[in-house]
């Protein structure tokens, strides 16, 4: 029965959106409701927290990749590209100013 409950939790947890404290709180409640031993309960809660964190990181990565693809498709420059252009422009302005000073 524990495995069925565990699979149901992992499948329906929405772990990517849950705060660490909520995951821990929910895990403790389930451990109590299923009469797990203290050791089993701790192991279960730690596994929930680990999977929640992994799901959150995977979700963040997925959203980031999707945003990058969308910006590329829309031909909108990224912050990194704009910063690179700003740096390049600053160097060119400095070079022009230096040339003006040399001609004086």
N, C-alpha and C positions, 0 to 999 in steps of 0.2 A: 504494500500500500504506500509506503514511503516513496518509492520510486515514481509512482503515479502522481502523487501530490507534488513531488519535486519537479517532474516534467511539466505539469500543469502550471506551476508557479513560473518556471523559466519561460514557458511559452507565452504566458499572459501577463507577465510582470510589467511590461513597458519600462524595463530597467533603464533605458537610455534617458528617461525623463525623471526618474526618481532620485531624490536626494539620498545621500549615504545614510542619513539618520532614519529616513522613512524605510529604506530597504532593511536596515538593521531591526527597526521596530516591527516591521511586518514578519521578518524571519523569526524573531523571538516569539511572536504570537503564534505562528504556524508550528514552531517547535513545541510550544506548550500545548496547543490544541491536538497535536498528534502524539503527545506523550513521549517525546524523544528524551533520551538521557541527556544529561548536561553536556557531555562530550559530543554527542551527536548534534545537539542543538547548536553548540558553538561552531562545529564544523559546517553545519548547514548555513548558518548566518554568514560565516566567512566566505563560503562559496557563493552565496547570494551577492555579497558585496563585491567580490571579484568579478562575477559575471555582469553585474550592474556597471561596474567601471569599464569593463571591456566593451559592453554594448554602447556606453556613452562615447567612448573614444571612436568606435567604429562609426557611430552616427555623426560625430563631428567631422570625421574624415570624409564621409560620404557627402555631407552638406557642403564642405569646403570644395571638394572636387566638382560637385554639381555647379556651384557658384562660379568657379573658374571656367568651366565649359560654357556656361551661360554668358559670362562676360566676353569670352572669346567669340562666341557666336554672334553676339550683339556688337562686336568690335569696340567694346568699351575697355580702355586701358586700366590695368591694375594699379594699385598704389605703388608697387615696386617699379613698374614701367614709368610712371609719372615721376617718381623720385629720381630714377636714372636720367630721365630727360632734364629735370631741374639741375642735377649735378653737371650734366654735360653743358647746359646753357651757361651755368655759372663759370665753368672753365673757359668757355669761348668768350664770355664777356671780359674775364680777366685778361685773356690773351689780347683782345682788342684794346683794352685799356693800357696794357703794357706796351703795345706797339705805338699807341698815341704818345705815351710818355717818352719813348725812345726817339720819336720824330721831333720832339720839342727841343 
